[in-house]
Amino acid sequence: MSGTDVVIVGAGAAGLSLAHWLTEQAPPAPLSTPLSTPPSVPLSVPLSVTLIDAPEGPLRPPDRTWCFWEEPGGPYDALLTASWDRLRVHGPDGAATTGRTTPLRYKMLRSTGFGAAVGTRIAAAGVRRLTAVVDGIVDGPVGREGAEVHGTRADGSPLRLRARWVFDSRPPRVTPPARTVLLQHFRGWFVRTPRPSFPPDTADLMDFRTPQPARGLSFGYVLPTGPCTALVEYTEFSRTVLTGEGYDRALRHYLDRVLGIDGYEVTAVEQGVIPMADTRSTVRAGASVFRIGAAGGATRPSTGYTFAGVQRQARAVAALLHAGRVPVPPPAHGPRARAMDAVLLRALDTGRVAGAPFFTRLFRTVPLPTLLRFLDGDTRPSEDFAIGLRTPVRPMLHTALELPFVPRRATNGRPPR
């Protein structure tokens, strides 16, 4: 049975990002660094890292578009499909609010380009990659460090791999208990038009000129990659997903009736479901086994944005490993942000707050850079309070007061994909 310092299960955004940051040049680990239980010694630099890809099929993450905001000069800027410093929101009344994101930029990154570039880099740095279905991860017995990863390789042979640390990015088989569970579900069309139809310098973050569900919300989302090309998505926050024809019907309505575009060609399609729930994520699955990415709480419950949280988490884990510390992934979002998310999710789910007017008012009354920092959990308490006054105060306060008395309920099975 072979061994390694680190095994990463899954080569999606979380797995590849952690492998990337582990191969960054790190300072020598100080020998005096105190370590947590279980006992250990500072890990050598560079670490031996094994990344396990799922085979082609339903276990491998499909191609994705990730969006996030940060200042120019980020580590993945050379890989971006597009970026914008102007965002626009259309309210249900049709009025548009446009703002500049400066000093931030809204960035669009395709998983295909990210995977190819990061894969090349980590291979050059000596990361070993295997293709296998992981059947189980067995934490080491008491008093013995490490864990074993069991699975089946692509050629059908068994896999047994021992590691000091294991990081698992696979979706949990059973979602943790929650008081509120909504789904952010969407289908996007990459479209090409015969004539200029999209302003390349402006992304439509939320367009609420779509039929709204009784509870939750729906909106259009337009990311132009050129005057004649864009990713156009229809998105809902609700309890249940649509059929394939339901998404296509909504997209046709949005392109034809709302945007007034005809004669477009659909060049590619993407679709996804992101659970939005006030769960208590448990990142530690054993003494030497940790969950990362969406499985480790990197998704912001109120927005579904994940990529920025993945990067914060991966960089922190890499820093802990290089320092010889026990690499418990830190929360990607602080307790204040998670508490506000829980209130908003329940307010939307109960119908006390109408989603489209709620978000429209925020974008109309809060400076855009401040609002983006708020959505990323990077604002001060005084800023959070000021933003809270621009929400429906009475129903939000009612929800906040009742929330401690609402039981968390288990959700059996994986969330729909």
Disulfide bonds with the S-S distance in Angstrom:
none
